[in-house]
Amino acid sequence: GAVVSQHPSRVICKSGTSVKIECRSLDFQATTMFWYRQFPKQSLMLMATSNEGSKATYEQGVEKDKFLINHASLTLSTLTVTSAHPEDSSFYICSATHGEQFFGPGTRLTVL
Amino acid sequence: SQKIEQNSEALNIQEGKTATLTCNYTNYSPAYLQWYRQDPGRGPVFLLLIRENEKEKRKERLKVTFDTTLKQSLFHITASQPADSATYLCALDGSGGSNYKLTFGKGTLLTVNP
């Protein structure tokens, strides 16, 4: 089956720093990738739709200048959390479409 | 506003019994509904998709029903096993189309006791 990877799986950073999370489709090309955020015991909330070669489409309430998304190739999308604060601590999950939607294993971000 | 509700946060059943999870939605007209499994600290794994014109779908020990009149989907796991313990999420496409934008419920944590 199609595999989506994320790196890193866990990251701890200081408040005010920026963190980059990578999402890769390992054995297929994905023109569209999605970025979700999940707080404990909450549902996955779609943050943005990432399209290869064009600007990402952000959901209402998601700051595009804070959550920078780059989809430079058909197998890689990156999410950069800029000037991270403790309230940005969450589980970030990406997905890529290939017939159906395949999810990455997630990245646990903790901002101190 | 659009809303998805999974009837209970947690469900405990005995091994061998059938687990039934419920997903209700309001203010949606989804073209399809999906069920996912999520283990702690992991991303969701796709289980089943059912389209609006399908009443029921089966895959091994799993069965999903979709009632667009009641705006409800039921997810059944028959002959449940401890390994089925996980959080199960239902998801709807947000626009009624096939653009893959999914809206998820909060999930139901299923625990199957040996």
Chai-1 contact restraints between the chains, C-beta under 6 A:
chainA,res_idxA,chainB,res_idxB,connection_type,confidence,min_distance_angstrom,max_distance_angstrom,comment,restraint_id
A,S43,B,F104,contact,1.0,0.0,6.0,A-B,restraint_1
A,S43,B,G105,contact,1.0,0.0,6.0,A-B,restraint_2
A,S43,B,K106,contact,1.0,0.0,6.0,A-B,restraint_3
A,L44,B,F104,contact,1.0,0.0,6.0,A-B,restraint_4
A,I93,B,G43,contact,1.0,0.0,6.0,A-B,restraint_5
A,T97,B,Y100,contact,1.0,0.0,6.0,A-B,restraint_6
A,E100,B,F46,contact,1.0,0.0,6.0,A-B,restraint_7
A,Q101,B,Y100,contact,1.0,0.0,6.0,A-B,restraint_8
A,F103,B,G43,contact,1.0,0.0,6.0,A-B,restraint_9
A,F103,B,P44,contact,1.0,0.0,6.0,A-B,restraint_10
A,G104,B,G43,contact,1.0,0.0,6.0,A-B,restraint_11
A,P105,B,R42,contact,1.0,0.0,6.0,A-B,restraint_12
A,P105,B,G43,contact,1.0,0.0,6.0,A-B,restraint_13
A,G106,B,G43,contact,1.0,0.0,6.0,A-B,restraint_14
